[in-house]
Amino acid sequence: MSVGDRVSNDRQLARLLQIGAVLEEVVEVRAARHYETLSPDERDEAIEELLAEAREESADHRKRLETLIEQLDADPVPLEEIQTLVEARYSQTGPESFDGVLYDQLHGEETAYKFYDDLIEAIEASDTTFGLDREELLSTLTEIRDEEADGVEEVTAVMETRT
């Protein structure tokens, strides 16, 4: 499932929020793996700090999304199904497909940003009344999207200093 033109019910919203949570988990795990496997050439304070912040931010985003999901009156989609959807749609490119840690991190940040941007647009296009406060939902998603945009800028800035 991808973000469509509009979100029409709590179950669909819950599923999309679950996809966001799994996307955050993917970014968190990949940042942790990169941090642990940095080569001596890649190891510097800026990259280490960037990866640590990415892990912390992704964990925070996941928790915020889970809080929204809990407020919905919808049966959650089984985690295995969501993971399969995320892998098929958003994780087709593994970390080894990128020329270095920073390119992979940039890809993760950009993917998350685009997902949240599309989700916000779909919710705003919908006239559905959800089982949670619409303003709180949009505010939370906008904050997360903006933090992802900041992450894209941070990765890009580090990349520019290394060229």
C-alpha positions, 0 to 999 in steps of 0.5 A: 500500500502506498499513500493514495490521494486521500485517507478514508478511514481509521484502518487505512490511517493506522496502516499508513502510520505503521508503515511510517513506524517501520520506515523509521525502524529501517533508518534506525537499524541502518544508521546503527549498522553503519555506525558499527561498521565505519571504516577508519577512513569514514570515522570522524566526529561529524559522521559519528554524530550524524548517525547517532542523531539519526538513530535517536530521531528515528526512535523518537519518531517511531514512538510518536507514531505508535502513540497516534496508532494507539489512539485510533479505533482500528485493528492494527495490521500484522507487523509482518505484512507492514514489513513486507510492504515497506521492503517492497516499496521503500527498502528495495535498495540496500545499504550496499547499493550506495557509494558510502554511508552518507549516500545511504543515510541521505536516501533514508532521510529523503525517503522518510521525508517524501513519505510524510509529505505524501501522507500529510497531503493525503490526510489534508485532501480527506474529509474523513473524521478520524478516531484521533484529533486531526490537528494533533495528527497533522501537527505530529506528522508535520513536525516529523516531516520537518525533522526529516527535511532537517536530516536531509540538510544535515547529511548534505552539509556533511557530504559537502565538507568531505568533498 
